[in-house]
Amino acid sequence: MLSTRWIGLLPAVALLLWACAAPASPTAEPTESASPTAAPTAAPTAPPSPQAGVKLTLWSLQSDPEPLTSLWARFETETGNELDIVKLPDDGFETALQTRWAGGERPDIFEWHTGLWATAAVNAAENLQDLSGEAYVSKSGDLYENNASFDGKVYGFIMSPPTPFGIFYRTDIFERLGLTPPSTAEELLSVCQEIKARDASLTPLFEGGGSGWPPYVAYAAHMGGPLLEGWLDKILNRTGRIDDLDSPLLASLRFYKQLQTECFNGDWLSTTYEDSYKALAEGTAAMVSQHSGILLDVRGAYGDDLVREKIGFAAWSETGPVVSIQGNPSGTFYLAKTGDAAREAAALEFIRFMSGPAYVDFVNGTKQFPTIEGVPVPSDVNPALLQAAEAVETYGSVNVIWDFLPGLSFDPVNEVVAGTTSPEDAVVKLQLSADQGARAAGLPGWP
């Protein structure tokens, strides 16, 4: 079962309604990301008055991993409070949560995405508890400048580090065939051709398009370099358009069409994400374009030795080895304002429990890097994650495009993947959506 299935069809909200007003550049330097909003500032948090016996509702992802869910039972035992856990389906998670939210339901605690679009979608300032003054915020570097925050305030707690996108590949296959992992779009196509020539039994790059969301991974990773180099500034400043002939977004959609014919398995449009990590684990595919959640799933199904010994990570984009990143809703918690003081205090106690001593157990159980300074890195962290961290430090990272421009992840992209719309027609539709959304909000359109 997929433990981080979170790149679905994002809400078709009006493009750039809040990103248009962003005063700062969303591009990133090698070791830190610039913020598209003001940096979160600490605000005093009223001391809670928790009491035992409070029943809290928690909306969670159906496939949250055991190292996370086991902590919920500990919270109940150690505090005397009770969690009524409502598991939302992984496929269609965003729609399921927003439908309930729009209907007026307010859980005490809920898991949700970390991007600007996510906090705006639930109207954070009106509906969520402000967590800016919590201890974990000041101990997390610049993590909350781009994630789980809005308008200078922090509204969420992120347990897992931002998830890197890239090529996960079989190190033994690359060694046997004498290949070097790709770092650019051109190199990726070349590696696919070499794999076909040297071992025709292998799928060069396995894609699970039948699950709906996997195509967004390669599409976003391809754009990493142009984003880091400042393309988004041109869009926000109205000096460039999404449908320009040299638009990186157009280039990414065109490149995905190339991957379909030159790299993918023939049945890529019907196979699933689960098929993709099975192909990688069993060695019938040399590469998979994915986020790092695939490591948890391979480990869960095939064991830790395979992950540690035979899977590597390669950063890539159109122009070079930039790492595109995005926060993971699994283990990212927000607290809704319910109007019930006892429940709100108990919910805050949940955040303090999860970000306190219990957090060390979570990091050790998931074998990943901590988001809180002072928490030791597990000695057995996956080598592929170490490679991703080294790539971020060396080449830089940038949040995925839809963290800033959520309207870019909606129907036209899916239509391109399915072949019902051309990349050229898709970017025209996206630009039209941007113009309409901006003007509806009283903002200028594009020349």
LOMAR-948113 format. One line per 8 residues: number of its first residue (from 1); for each residue x negated, y, z of N, C-alpha, C. Coordinates in steps of 0.001 Angstrom, whole numbers, plus 500000, padded with zeros to 6 digits. Atoms other than C-alpha are relative to their C-alpha. Layout:
NUM> X,Y,Z,X,Y,Z,X,Y,Z | ...
***
This chain:
1> 499150,498803,500000,500000,500000,500000,499118,501242,500000 | 500776,498771,500095,498685,503403,499080,500102,500813,501266 | 500007,499259,498745,497636,505347,502138,499994,501498,499803 | 500012,498561,500233,497355,508748,500472,500642,500318,498655 | 499320,499743,501265,499878,508887,497665,500698,501360,500103 | 499494,498670,499708,500354,512621,497686,499944,500931,498828 | 500022,499105,501147,499868,513961,494185,501185,499637,499122 | 498826,500296,500777,503414,513684,492934,500398,501197,499156
9> 499482,498864,500746,505548,516018,490854,500316,501095,500994 | 499846,498963,498999,505151,519152,492946,501195,500879,499660 | 498808,499210,500229,508093,521544,493368,499797,501008,498874 | 500103,499066,501123,508773,523612,490249,500354,501410,500455 | 499788,498646,499511,508580,526893,492132,499408,500974,499020 | 500454,499000,500963,507949,530122,490262,498494,500209,500101 | 501450,499910,500060,504338,530319,489183,499502,501365,500431 | 500735,498803,499577,502131,532869,490963,500793,500967,500873
17> 499234,499042,499205,504813,534416,493168,499223,500508,501187 | 500840,499508,498906,502393,534541,496063,498534,500096,499589 | 501397,499920,500422,499099,533881,494295,499710,501309,499283 | 500220,498741,500709,499592,537041,492219,499546,501097,500942 | 500324,498933,499066,499276,539156,495323,498744,499720,500798 | 501182,500372,499219,496179,537379,496638,498879,500995,499788 | 501011,498986,500152,493469,539946,497339,498606,499470,499770 | 501361,500513,500090,490462,537633,497341,499917,498881,498987
25> 500222,501040,500993,488959,535210,494850,500132,498626,500624 | 499878,501352,499471,489900,531515,495305,498860,499099,499595 | 501120,500845,500364,486630,530300,493873,499144,499730,501197 | 500751,500458,498838,484099,528611,496108,498514,500008,499740 | 501440,500158,500031,480402,528638,496870,499672,498558,500383 | 500313,501398,499737,478523,525368,497348,500364,499508,501394 | 499755,500510,498647,479091,525212,501099,501212,500607,500664 | 498787,499467,499406,482191,527281,501702,500896,500539,498921
33> 499039,499526,500971,485347,528306,499925,500489,501376,500381 | 499425,498691,499743,486545,531860,499551,501496,499852,500156 | 498593,500123,499677,490048,532479,500766,500863,500865,499097 | 499105,499195,500798,492929,533618,498533,500935,500826,500864 | 499258,499149,499085,494530,535137,501626,499030,500453,501067 | 500872,499567,498914,493141,536907,504635,499635,498821,500873 | 500436,501097,499146,491113,534628,506869,500845,499940,501255 | 499172,500129,498806,493158,533239,509731,499321,500615,501217
41> 500519,499418,498777,492734,535141,512947,500686,499357,501190 | 499458,500662,498822,493209,533618,516360,501058,500860,500666 | 498932,499312,499290,496413,534539,518130,500259,499243,501290 | 499781,500691,498734,497154,533785,521759,501204,499074,499926 | 498923,500971,499968,499258,530701,522221,500543,499911,501420 | 499397,500044,498674,501693,530711,525085,499773,498625,500629 | 500221,501295,499351,500830,527997,527621,501275,499173,500002 | 498796,500826,500009,503223,525102,527194,500348,499530,501406
49> 499560,500597,498740,505228,523646,530005,500587,498640,499678 | 499499,501307,500413,505429,520047,528846,500608,499241,501158 | 499374,500846,498991,507635,517645,530678,500217,498630,499397 | 499833,501360,500488,507915,513895,530395,501446,499755,499601 | 498650,500413,500378,510888,512284,528727,500608,500786,498864 | 499482,499237,501125,511229,514661,525782,499959,499125,498745 | 499942,500774,501237,512324,512999,522533,499722,500923,498830 | 500417,499192,501131,510604,514394,519438,500208,499239,498698
57> 499851,500594,501323,511378,513757,515788,498746,500284,499181 | 501194,499879,500828,508371,513119,513535,500299,499472,498604 | 499883,500429,501390,508664,513046,509746,498607,499614,499509 | 501325,500487,500384,505785,510939,508419,500045,499375,498620 | 500127,500760,501235,504520,509340,505254,500178,498519,500296 | 499722,501416,499783,505606,505750,504862,498719,499191,500163 | 501214,500818,500018,502055,504522,504314,498871,500573,500841 | 501057,499508,499119,500171,506364,507057,499189,498820,500536
65> 500848,501128,499586,497172,504182,508036,500089,499714,501495 | 499900,500437,498600,497026,502245,511290,499154,500831,500958 | 500750,499173,499049,494213,504340,512831,500715,501283,500384 | 499200,498822,499678,496666,507232,512706,501242,499608,500790 | 498736,500355,499352,499930,505519,513656,499797,499420,501394 | 500257,500560,498670,498325,503750,516611,499880,501099,501054 | 500118,498893,499058,497688,507149,518181,501357,500504,500452 | 498665,499532,499615,501390,507928,518198,500503,499218,501207
73> 499596,500814,498854,502057,505018,520558,499228,500418,501249 | 500790,499519,498855,499234,506250,522791,500547,501311,500536 | 499418,498729,499562,500776,509700,522864,501230,499747,500865 | 498802,500311,499218,504055,508210,524101,499618,499448,501373 | 500407,500620,498744,502294,506141,526750,499390,501016,500955 | 500746,499088,499149,500073,508931,528031,500787,501242,500415 | 499245,498789,499661,502667,511732,528042,501399,499710,500527 | 498642,500312,499590,505929,509933,528742,501043,500519,499041
81> 499062,499532,501014,507487,511540,525660,500236,498908,498961 | 499616,501009,500969,509146,509622,522866,499994,500608,498603 | 500006,499565,501394,508645,509900,519094,501028,499205,499206 | 499060,500610,500938,511537,509204,516769,499394,500198,498611 | 500786,499890,501229,509541,508459,513613,500878,499712,498789 | 499246,500130,501246,511282,509019,510279,498993,499894,498865 | 500972,500218,501062,509229,507529,507442,500593,500399,498656 | 499561,499565,501317,509631,509352,504146,499248,499211,498937
89> 500653,500818,501025,508874,507428,500935,498795,500708,499394 | 501185,499412,500616,505442,507968,499397,500324,500582,498629 | 499589,499502,501305,506843,508256,495882,501199,500928,500206 | 498934,499029,499795,508973,511389,495858,499983,500628,501368 | 500116,499459,498644,507687,512468,499270,500382,501476,500056 | 499735,498558,499973,507808,516173,498403,501490,500303,499856 | 498574,499771,500230,511365,516009,497091,500824,499589,501217 | 499251,500487,498835,512586,513968,500056,499913,500978,501159
97> 500159,499073,498882,511133,516381,502602,500704,501320,499724 | 499409,498693,500284,512245,519542,500848,501518,499949,499906 | 498543,500132,500025,515770,518208,500328,500566,500074,501416 | 499572,499942,498598,516134,517641,504052,499821,501406,500568 | 500313,498665,499485,514493,520965,504808,501019,501022,499493 | 499044,499065,500588,516765,522862,502420,501395,499813,500594 | 498711,500271,499382,519731,521184,504091,500085,500449,501449 | 499979,499457,498645,518771,522749,507428,499406,499109,501066
105> 500616,500878,499005,517096,519782,509118,498628,500536,500394 | 501281,499544,499499,514124,520687,511303,499429,498953,500963 | 500644,500944,499083,511909,517931,512741,499117,500779,500972 | 500922,499337,499071,509801,518791,515758,498581,500021,499427 | 501335,500167,500575,506673,517547,513944,500180,499404,498617 | 499917,500629,501310,506139,516773,510283,498659,500075,499281 | 501186,500016,500858,503374,515815,507883,500343,500696,498688 | 499732,499220,501217,503004,518037,504836,498680,500376,499356
113> 501185,499597,500744,500558,519300,502242,499322,501212,500656 | 500796,498949,499364,497870,521867,503062,499885,501275,499187 | 500239,498862,500875,497881,524272,500095,500903,501184,500273 | 499182,498791,499841,499283,527790,499882,501449,499767,499607 | 498631,500260,500436,502288,526551,497963,500793,499271,501077 | 499314,500820,499006,503079,524135,500807,500516,500839,501157 | 499551,499166,498889,503191,526706,503607,501062,500993,499547 | 498980,499094,500516,505142,529069,501387,501327,499281,499780
121> 498787,500746,500315,507616,526341,500436,500899,499798,501207 | 499193,500171,498792,508736,525923,504053,500139,501317,500772 | 499902,498670,499377,508563,529680,504812,499396,499968,501395 | 500705,500250,498754,505922,529176,507473,500216,501081,501053 | 499897,498913,499026,506189,532596,509106,501316,499961,500759 | 498683,500025,499372,509872,532089,509837,500293,498681,500713 | 499546,501319,499563,510065,528360,510468,499000,499152,500778 | 501008,500843,499370,506786,527094,511934,499356,500678,501203
129> 500749,499485,498864,504929,527468,515214,498610,500442,499537 | 501323,499465,500319,501784,529595,514917,498965,499297,500882 | 501019,500757,499273,498778,527454,515880,498627,500672,499936 | 501277,499314,500226,496095,530078,515201,499101,500005,501226 | 500795,499919,498786,494972,530183,518825,499557,498673,500563 | 500383,501316,499489,494478,526447,519237,498494,499784,499874 | 501454,500171,499912,490953,525289,520115,499410,499411,498726 | 500569,500667,501163,490505,523121,517017,499732,500974,498847
137> 500149,499063,501118,490832,526138,514679,498599,500605,499987 | 501318,499361,499920,487668,527857,515898,498863,498995,499885 | 501022,501041,500091,485832,524519,515783,500010,499288,498650 | 499852,500667,501292,486638,523752,512147,499402,500789,498841 | 500641,499242,501067,484465,526194,510216,501008,500816,499218 | 499091,499229,500840,486270,527728,507257,501129,499149,499432 | 498989,500913,500536,488626,524769,506714,501358,500660,499864 | 498637,499464,499979,491731,526762,507603,500143,501322,499241
145> 499855,498824,500845,490971,529694,505319,500830,499678,498764 | 499279,500397,501211,492338,527804,502315,501086,498966,500258 | 499124,501141,499756,494385,525114,504018,500849,500183,501249 | 499058,499978,498872,497439,524880,506305,500132,501382,500611 | 499912,498626,499499,497488,528656,506623,500740,500863,498997 | 499321,499046,500880,499363,531608,505216,499963,501376,500643 | 500012,498613,499551,498943,535356,505521,499194,500177,501291 | 500902,499819,498874,496087,535032,508012,500322,499213,501244
153> 499638,500800,498835,497761,532559,510377,499935,498516,499667 | 500104,501445,500169,497213,528846,510869,501270,499340,500528 | 498747,500650,499617,500290,526632,510970,499893,498481,500108 | 500112,501448,499980,498922,523093,510727,498718,499519,500640 | 501209,500661,499519,496379,520666,512131,499640,498922,498999 | 500459,500912,501032,494341,518733,509550,499022,499003,500609 | 500849,501009,499377,492894,515458,510794,498927,499471,499052 | 500956,500528,500971,491194,514293,507594,499348,501147,499239
161> 500644,498958,500793,488645,516326,505632,500663,500097,498636 | 499447,499900,501351,489739,517683,502235,499521,498846,499138 | 500272,501188,500790,489888,514804,499808,499288,500352,498696 | 500688,499718,501254,487316,514851,496992,500577,499204,498839 | 499610,500664,501238,488380,514031,493423,498730,499664,499224 | 501166,500339,500803,485926,512245,491161,500142,498648,499357 | 500047,501324,500594,484912,509069,489406,499488,499012,501047 | 500437,501100,499146,484765,505984,491614,499646,498843,499071
169> 500493,500959,500985,482695,503360,489830,499328,498814,500681 | 500669,501203,499505,481281,499877,490258,498500,500159,499795 | 501446,499809,500093,477616,500343,491057,499308,498796,499369 | 500627,501190,500566,476814,496746,490112,500177,499939,498485 | 499769,499997,501443,478385,497144,486673,499105,501024,499315 | 500846,498960,500589,476547,500393,485968,498534,499561,499994 | 501373,500483,499953,473289,498782,487075,499779,498915,498955 | 500137,501092,500976,473870,495696,484921,499956,500525,498564
177> 499932,499465,501362,474677,497790,481841,498983,501110,499753 | 501002,498961,500166,471918,500321,482470,500584,501372,499740 | 499294,498740,500222,474288,503305,482701,499806,500965,501160 | 500049,498937,498997,474163,506603,484557,501402,500579,500165 | 498655,499443,499799,477411,507936,486146,500142,501365,499325 | 499802,498732,500712,478916,510866,484200,500165,501179,500956 | 499799,498784,499209,478924,514455,485468,500703,501089,499207 | 499267,499054,500842,480551,516281,482535,501040,499239,499191
185> 498987,500636,500839,483514,515619,480262,499356,499277,498826 | 500694,500622,501131,481188,514898,477341,499311,498711,500421 | 500674,501201,499515,479196,512425,479417,500995,498898,500318 | 498996,501006,499679,482365,510671,480562,500437,499258,498736 | 499628,500649,501252,483429,510013,476977,498865,499120,499485 | 501150,500770,500463,479920,508837,476142,499844,498707,500792 | 500102,501198,499161,479840,506416,479080,501083,498994,499616 | 498926,500901,500436,483207,504990,477997,499592,499252,498731
193> 500426,500629,501248,481792,504312,474524,498909,498964,500248 | 501085,500934,499698,478687,502664,475974,500533,498737,500676 | 499423,501180,499329,480753,500383,478206,500676,499095,498989 | 499330,500802,501032,482845,499259,475250,498982,499245,499153 | 501006,500609,500864,479715,498573,473235,499230,498896,500715 | 500851,500938,499278,477871,496659,475971,500767,498865,500670 | 499192,501072,499407,480736,494679,477537,501465,500268,499666 | 498649,499743,500499,484001,494629,475607,501091,499453,500913
201> 498991,500560,499092,485725,492680,478392,500422,501002,501070 | 499721,499018,498949,485677,495741,480672,500910,501127,499513 | 499304,498732,500227,488108,498630,480865,499070,501108,500479 | 500937,498959,499564,485875,501722,480911,500538,500838,501157 | 499409,499119,498986,488242,503942,482936,501460,499607,500155 | 498638,500512,499808,491396,502423,484399,500910,501124,500476 | 499012,498994,499608,494484,504637,484659,501313,499326,500336 | 498711,500530,499584,497724,503879,486501,501106,501010,499792
209> 499027,498958,500306,500057,506279,484725,501415,499685,500406 | 498638,500362,499635,503147,504324,485696,500416,500514,501361 | 499663,499458,498678,502938,505723,489242,500341,501489,499947 | 499597,498601,500144,503479,509236,487895,498923,501014,500313 | 500929,498968,499561,500838,511165,489829,498541,499797,499606 | 501432,500145,500266,497436,509586,488926,499444,500870,498881 | 500575,499140,501038,497049,511602,485684,499573,501371,500496 | 500372,498687,499498,496848,514773,487760,498569,500024,500554
217> 501335,500027,499414,493554,513610,489252,498948,500371,498965 | 500973,499677,501048,491552,513625,486016,500229,501410,499466 | 499650,498669,500490,493374,516743,484851,499431,501082,500919 | 500502,499008,499042,492442,518631,488029,498482,499985,500067 | 501456,500093,499917,488869,517337,488178,499340,500667,498805 | 500538,499384,501213,488236,518476,484588,499924,501514,500142 | 499943,498543,499864,489162,522038,485599,499100,500542,501100 | 500778,499552,498854,486839,522160,488626,498931,501018,499656
225> 501067,499084,500383,483926,523812,486850,500507,501374,499617 | 499455,498687,500362,485937,526594,485158,500602,500755,501178 | 499446,499318,498834,487731,527319,488430,498891,500587,500858 | 501111,499530,499187,484471,527592,490329,499296,501177,499334 | 500656,498935,500753,483163,529857,487593,500856,501249,499854 | 499221,498771,499925,486045,532321,488045,501163,500146,499047 | 498894,499850,500948,488716,531514,485465,501281,500478,500665 | 498754,499633,499345,491525,531879,487981,500067,501502,500272
233> 500014,498549,499809,490431,535461,488685,500585,500716,498789 | 499488,499368,501219,491224,536299,485069,501525,499926,499941 | 498546,500148,500001,494744,534963,485476,500627,500945,501016 | 499436,499147,498961,495363,536805,488734,499859,501482,499660 | 500238,498594,500358,493906,540034,487326,500638,500388,498679 | 499315,499752,501277,495936,539747,484093,499029,500285,498854 | 500944,499847,501100,492787,539717,481955,499900,498721,499178 | 499946,501255,500737,493489,536174,480776,501383,499396,500148
241> 498695,500651,500001,496490,534022,480012,499817,498488,500027 | 500035,501452,499952,497271,530364,480617,499977,499403,498601 | 499919,500542,501353,497976,529906,476907,498958,500577,499050 | 501106,499569,500852,494779,531550,475646,499383,498788,499299 | 500603,501098,500747,492991,529477,473037,498824,499371,500741 | 501118,500533,499225,490013,529131,475387,500375,499703,501450 | 499523,500291,498647,492146,528387,478463,499470,498652,500484 | 500450,501289,499450,490522,525712,480664,501153,499033,500242
249> 498853,500880,499773,493988,524421,481424,500376,499288,498702 | 499735,500612,501296,494613,523829,477725,498932,498957,499678 | 501093,500937,500256,491200,522188,477429,500170,498717,500812 | 499824,501176,499149,492023,519862,480325,501091,499086,499465 | 498925,500818,500561,495280,518708,478770,499543,499310,498721 | 500519,500617,501223,493557,518118,475439,499032,498858,500341 | 500962,501028,499633,490802,516160,477164,500696,498747,500512 | 499283,501167,499502,493307,513933,478913,500513,499154,498842
257> 499566,500748,501167,494653,512980,475503,498845,499185,499421 | 501170,500754,500459,491109,511954,474504,499760,498779,500877 | 500214,501125,499088,490790,509773,477591,500961,498857,499699 | 499009,501037,500282,493959,507930,476626,499518,499050,498912 | 500394,500825,501144,492466,506697,473377,498584,499450,500114 | 501407,500384,499997,488765,506445,474218,499542,499296,501275 | 500479,500538,498718,488605,505319,477851,500977,499090,500721 | 499019,500670,499149,491862,504000,479306,500304,498578,499544
265> 499392,501281,500312,493334,500544,479471,501187,500221,499071 | 498949,499817,500993,495833,500001,476667,501383,500203,500583 | 498676,499890,499376,498790,499731,479037,500037,501068,501095 | 500189,499007,498933,497812,502811,481087,501293,500699,500390 | 498775,499255,499706,501270,504381,480847,500969,499199,500867 | 499089,500829,499194,502964,501445,482611,499328,499416,501240 | 500670,500520,498814,500297,500278,485063,500070,501008,501148 | 499808,499176,498813,500325,501626,488595,498676,500321,500689
273> 501179,499692,499187,497912,503123,491089,499434,498727,500636 | 500454,501242,499380,497783,499752,492853,499225,499149,498991 | 500726,500728,501039,496719,498173,489560,498601,500576,499809 | 501290,499363,500249,493901,500695,489257,498979,499627,501067 | 501014,500350,499004,492259,499999,492590,499747,498492,500029 | 500233,501441,500137,492755,496253,492020,498970,499751,498900 | 500932,500178,501114,490910,496532,488691,498588,500401,500404 | 501313,499564,499537,488062,498440,490332,499421,498980,500971
281> 500482,500924,498977,487819,496054,493274,499615,498644,499411 | 500252,501314,500576,487914,492928,491108,499010,500042,498840 | 501054,499880,501001,485412,494311,488604,500449,499860,498570 | 499543,500024,501391,487618,494287,485504,499979,501401,499384 | 500156,498623,500457,487257,498082,485268,498709,500552,500572 | 501263,499417,499543,484021,500030,485503,500212,501256,500813 | 499767,498717,499339,485541,503334,486669,501490,500223,500216 | 498656,499487,499769,488672,504900,488117,499866,501468,500354
289> 499960,498587,499633,489389,508631,488232,501010,500147,501126 | 499086,499975,498861,490827,509101,491718,499497,500936,501089 | 500426,499337,498776,490717,510832,495077,499474,498944,500961 | 500702,500947,499128,488855,509265,497978,500921,499091,500801 | 499076,500924,499347,491991,507658,499402,499907,498599,499435 | 500131,501324,500605,491245,504822,497026,499067,499110,500818 | 500928,500789,499184,488426,503752,499367,500725,499307,501144 | 499224,500608,498919,490882,503155,502207,500827,498831,499486
297> 499137,501042,500535,493119,501116,499951,499205,498777,499564 | 500847,501128,500371,490314,498982,498519,499519,499278,501255 | 500467,500618,498759,488959,498427,502016,501104,499182,500654 | 498892,500710,499375,492392,497451,503308,500341,498697,499296 | 499619,501189,500764,492972,494937,500516,498854,499030,499763 | 501121,500853,500398,489458,493625,499840,498846,499982,501005 | 501036,500018,498981,487362,494401,502905,498979,501109,499858 | 500925,498877,499939,484766,496930,503923,498699,499734,499242
305> 501262,500310,500659,481775,495101,502441,500019,500397,498528 | 499894,499642,501415,483016,495615,498883,499849,501505,499810 | 500071,498541,500106,483472,499344,499447,498580,500488,500228 | 501335,499533,499634,480067,499757,501028,498937,499578,498991 | 501062,500565,500827,478117,497612,498599,500169,500218,498497 | 499808,500024,501451,479715,498047,495186,500763,501193,499419 | 499251,498854,500541,481586,501366,494881,499235,501288,500261 | 500669,498710,499902,479939,504712,494180,500909,501126,499575
313> 499223,498803,500335,481176,508260,493668,499184,500898,499086 | 500646,499048,500898,480338,510649,490815,500879,501231,499858 | 499296,498735,500208,481372,514313,490811,499914,500377,498527 | 500023,499596,501399,482353,515661,487404,501032,501102,499770 | 499007,499062,500509,484213,518432,485610,499670,500230,498537 | 500285,499721,501408,484321,519834,482107,498538,500420,499800 | 501309,499390,500200,481053,521683,482633,498892,499474,500915 | 501035,500477,499096,479238,519905,485453,500580,499343,501230
321> 499558,500812,498852,479389,517960,488736,500589,500790,501164 | 499275,499290,498949,481763,520205,490694,501015,499049,500624 | 499043,500868,499307,483922,518473,493318,501293,500758,500234 | 498677,499451,499706,487608,519335,493203,500516,499341,501275 | 499548,500522,498714,489209,518936,496629,501445,500412,500268 | 498661,499649,499531,492654,518931,498189,500247,499358,501347 | 499626,500558,498709,493991,518440,501672,500964,498842,499837 | 499183,501206,500016,495806,515220,502496,501173,500174,500966
329> 498869,499862,499071,499344,515361,503947,500032,498940,501090 | 500062,501035,498970,498709,512107,505800,499052,500469,501095 | 500805,499497,498903,497484,513319,509177,499893,501509,500055 | 499908,498540,499910,498243,516989,508502,501362,500334,500598 | 498765,499826,499230,500834,518064,511072,500366,501470,500161 | 499428,498680,499755,503063,521118,511364,501099,499856,501051 | 498956,499990,498970,505479,522076,514153,501086,500988,499596 | 498884,499129,500355,508878,523436,513246,500527,500731,501232
337> 499283,499287,498952,510605,526093,515329,501403,499424,500081 | 498686,500624,499827,513643,524341,516737,500924,500798,500908 | 499196,499244,499049,514800,526845,519348,500143,499318,501338 | 499958,500749,498746,514422,524206,522058,498622,500113,500649 | 501298,499714,499390,511632,525362,524404,499290,498734,500461 | 500622,501229,499496,511044,521920,525943,499438,499176,498846 | 500477,500765,501154,510743,520235,522549,498823,500693,499324 | 501116,499282,500617,508502,522951,521149,498729,499855,500826
345> 501167,500177,499132,506199,522643,524165,499455,498585,499880 | 500439,501385,500132,506102,518851,523847,499343,499761,498639 | 500597,500121,501330,505362,519149,520122,498593,500594,499988 | 501334,499410,499902,502436,521459,520901,499068,499066,500778 | 500792,500979,499263,501252,518865,523418,499546,498880,499065 | 500373,501016,500994,501266,516360,520533,498778,500456,499202 | 501134,499471,500763,498918,518607,518526,498737,499987,500857 | 501166,499962,499116,496599,519012,521522,499492,498593,500308
353> 500408,501388,499807,496582,515259,522068,499249,499490,498764 | 500604,500493,501225,495778,514514,518427,498666,500681,499699 | 501248,499274,500260,493048,517171,518253,499014,499894,501151 | 500863,500183,498835,491585,516171,521633,499244,498690,499931 | 500774,501254,499959,489932,512929,522743,500483,498946,498999 | 499485,500996,500941,492221,510861,520482,499412,500173,498609 | 500510,499744,501345,490663,512490,517451,498745,499183,499684 | 501209,500802,500208,487367,510661,517929,500375,498589,499549
361> 499567,501339,500375,489193,507335,517705,500518,499975,498559 | 499497,499920,501366,490895,508460,514498,498842,500027,499003 | 501152,499887,500902,487584,509424,512862,499266,498665,499899 | 500695,501288,500019,485946,506150,513880,500816,498927,499292 | 499139,501006,500618,488943,504139,512729,500103,500141,498498 | 499892,499768,501439,489089,505749,509291,498649,500096,499309 | 501364,499965,500527,485285,505941,508856,499809,501154,499017 | 500161,498833,500843,485285,509455,507480,499414,501148,500805
369> 500583,498853,499327,483846,512848,508268,501051,500711,500849 | 499042,499257,499166,485470,514793,511126,500204,501415,499475 | 499745,498598,500340,487064,518183,510574,499665,500920,501168 | 500267,499210,498801,486237,519322,514112,498523,499901,500357 | 501417,499979,499655,482694,520377,514978,499771,499336,501356 | 500335,500664,498752,481022,518329,517700,500451,498566,500072 | 499576,501398,500051,482780,515088,516801,498992,499238,499133 | 501043,500707,500750,480111,512558,515711,500517,499376,498704
377> 499692,500687,501251,480099,511275,512139,499797,498506,500218 | 500172,501446,499800,480672,507489,512203,498745,499485,499303 | 501231,500549,500576,477498,505522,511574,500286,499166,498762 | 499650,500853,501131,479361,503322,509083,500928,500702,499017 | 499198,499282,500974,480974,506084,507007,499698,499462,498607 | 500163,500595,501317,481522,504899,503442,498920,500715,499191 | 501048,499363,500812,478497,505506,501180,500556,500926,498919 | 499418,499152,501039,480772,506909,498472,500409,501356,500556
385> 499662,498721,499379,481993,509572,500902,498742,500822,500266 | 501262,499293,499828,478386,510427,501708,499549,500610,498677 | 500344,499467,501308,477775,510836,497988,500850,501213,499660 | 499118,498869,500264,480789,513129,497729,499580,501221,500807 | 500433,498887,499152,479592,515236,500660,498715,500627,499478 | 501245,499488,500563,476148,515538,499112,500257,500793,498725 | 499669,499282,501231,477700,516601,495798,500599,501368,500311 | 499422,498711,499600,479722,519316,497531,498893,500959,500418
393> 501075,499151,499519,476600,520639,499233,499090,500456,498867 | 500933,499689,501082,474540,520533,496054,500636,500817,498882 | 499412,499416,501200,476989,521562,493331,501183,500925,500267 | 498863,499151,499667,479931,523208,495087,501323,499270,499898 | 498655,500567,500033,483619,522488,495553,501007,501118,499825 | 498931,499029,500191,486881,524202,494752,501333,499284,500177 | 498671,500591,499851,490486,523565,495715,500628,499769,498632 | 499352,500325,501269,492574,521973,492968,500915,501133,499573
401> 499307,498869,500600,494424,524310,490654,501366,500259,500629 | 498638,499767,499512,497909,523749,492077,500052,500440,501463 | 500010,499389,498674,496833,524759,495576,500206,501508,499900 | 499853,498563,500208,496769,528268,494140,501158,500325,499071 | 498965,499777,501001,499163,527997,491205,500903,498782,499931 | 499229,501239,499910,501743,525410,492175,500827,499700,498776 | 499185,500240,501178,503827,525888,489056,499278,499260,498894 | 500730,500718,501029,501041,524271,487032,500224,498498,500062
409> 499777,501444,499869,502025,520830,488307,501486,499698,499885 | 498598,500342,500150,505465,520414,486864,500239,499435,498614 | 499607,500821,501134,507330,518934,483893,499125,500076,498748 | 500801,500008,501227,505261,520181,480920,498756,499120,500075 | 501181,500842,499869,502184,518396,482286,500380,498533,499839 | 499546,501381,500139,504097,515151,482636,500389,499686,498562 | 499605,500205,501389,505446,515615,479130,498783,499785,499108 | 501233,500199,500766,501922,515914,477756,499467,498593,500229
417> 500496,501335,499675,500887,512737,479556,500809,498931,499263 | 499127,500979,500650,503878,510883,478109,500002,500132,498487 | 500062,499805,501438,503255,512305,474631,501217,500662,499394 | 498802,499350,500535,506558,514172,474318,499804,501492,499759 | 500336,498595,500215,504930,517632,474358,498507,500100,499727 | 501413,499810,500286,501646,518789,472896,499371,500886,501071 | 500661,499098,499064,499039,520481,475115,500239,501464,499664 | 499805,498616,500416,499508,523646,473074,501390,500501,500387
425> 498647,499598,499621,503271,523728,473630,500156,500067,501518 | 499891,500026,498542,502832,522890,477318,499494,501292,500624 | 500531,498785,499388,500643,525898,478102,500848,501212,499648 | 499068,498911,500337,503083,528169,476256,501155,500002,500993 | 498909,500104,499020,505852,526880,478540,499542,500475,501378 | 500519,499600,498695,503660,527373,481596,499796,501512,500079 | 500183,498554,500007,502785,530932,480592,501336,500715,500073 | 498666,499415,499945,506447,531729,480007,500560,499928,501416
433> 499547,500149,498620,507250,530364,483469,499309,501008,500905 | 500743,499036,499198,504517,532549,484942,500557,501402,499826 | 499448,498661,500270,505874,535668,483257,501360,500181,500667 | 498656,499896,499437,509445,534968,484334,499971,500070,501516 | 500081,500005,498546,508507,534197,487903,499441,501292,500551 | 500603,498753,499530,506309,537250,488273,500981,501160,499899 | 499069,498871,500192,508888,539651,486853,501196,499886,500943 | 498883,500176,499069,511636,538125,488993,499629,500470,501398
441> 500477,499572,498682,509494,538940,492027,499571,501460,500022 | 500371,498600,500055,508925,542507,490878,498528,500225,499746 | 501434,499901,500302,505346,541807,489799,499806,500151,498503 | 500234,499840,501440,503785,542671,486458,499780,498670,499304 | 500252,501192,500796,503669,540092,483706,498628,500078,499360 | 501309,500055,500680,500806,539326,481358,500095,500678,498640 | 499978,499364,501324,499888,541361,478290,499928,498970,498884
***
